[in-house]
Amino acid sequence: MQDLETQRRFYIGIDTSNYTTSCALFDAAEAKFYSNVKRLLGVAEGERGLRQSDAVFAHIKNLPSVTEEALRGLDPAELCAIGVSTSPRDIEGSYMPCFLSGEAAASTLANAVKKPLHKFSHQTGHVMAALWSSGSPDLLEREFIAFHVSGGTTELLRVKPQNAAGSSDGFRLDITKLGGTLDLNAGQSIDRSGVKMGLGFPCGPKLEELALANTERIERSGVSVKGCECNLSGVENKVEKLLNEGKSREYIAAYLLDFIGRTLIKLAENALGECGTMPILFAGGVMSNSIIKSMIAKRGFDARFALPVFSSDNAAGIALLTAAAEEGFGFWTK
């Protein structure tokens, strides 16, 4: 029998976003993930996303096999708690039906094994996954700025950790929105433009590949940023114009990613001017793009980036938040 210090302490995270079904298994005793299984929801050729009803149905089909793979080999006696994302953001009225699929599965599992169930927002899970994979335990004890940049969100956030390790109330992240997009999300502009170029959805990886192959000098137009808010719909119109002019897909992809990168840089500069010097954490699927990351890294910010596997939608952050809610972050900081 294992002693108490080495006995495995497993925490399950489940996330059902509008694009991905995911389940992660984290062991707090060893501070490591045993699994982080992700399955993209199918999108028909030529389409730019999914209706919520289709997403819910896809999650219901995916959850049995995703959870089976993620939890394979789990000893129920070593399971401490289950966590799940139940809303897009931590604000009143934040709701998307796709998260009901994961909540139903997690609630059923928690009731069956008689273990606690913890509920979080999808956005908080993204921020937590980025904290972990960027190796930033110092941010558990200080305020920082965070970008959540994805297909469903482009937001600039001020994050303040509360109730650190050992608190009876557990650990949480207080998130205040500083700004973000006023129209299209960055991931939307990438996918819409990619579909116009004949690429399959989601378009991010292929657009990055095309952009890296570009050899032409990019004509840079001004970005639309005022304070901590931006507009991104204009770049989609520019992409359509470039297509009509016969520009290569490589050039157009490079132009698009450069525009998004410069927009995020300007937002970051304005946020630092408003909040003062502090670290900036970049989370969300768009931030797995190597071109955009390289542009930001060259600006001299204290920039922290999630590893690509933890950037796109996944349940890892939910599993970490669940562990922290039960026992604080001693498993990471000791």
Salt bridges, closest charged atoms under 4 A:
ASP15 OD1 - HIS122 ND1 3.06
ASP54 OD2 - ARG51 NE 3.17
GLU69 OE1 - ARG39 NH2 3.21
GLU78 OE1 - ARG8 NH2 2.89
GLU103 OE2 - LYS119 NZ 2.89
ASP138 OD2 - ARG142 NH1 3.84
ASP138 OD2 - ARG304 NH2 3.03
GLU143 OE1 - ARG158 NE 2.85
GLU155 OE2 - ARG89 NE 2.84
GLU155 OE2 - LYS177 NZ 3.70
ASP174 OD1 - ARG172 NE 2.92
GLU209 OE2 - LYS206 NZ 3.43
GLU216 OE1 - LYS247 NZ 3.42
GLU236 OE2 - ARG48 NH1 3.90
GLU236 OE1 - ARG192 NH1 3.78
GLU236 OE2 - LYS196 NZ 3.90
GLU240 OE1 - LYS196 NZ 3.63
GLU245 OE2 - LYS241 NZ 2.47
ASP258 OD1 - ARG220 NH2 2.81
ASP258 OD2 - ARG262 NE 2.81
GLU269 OE2 - ARG299 NH2 2.78
ASP302 OD1 - ARG304 NE 2.82
ASP313 OD1 - HIS122 NE2 3.34
ASP313 OD1 - HIS126 NE2 2.76
GLU326 OE2 - HIS118 NE2 2.59
GLU327 OE2 - ARG9 NH2 2.76
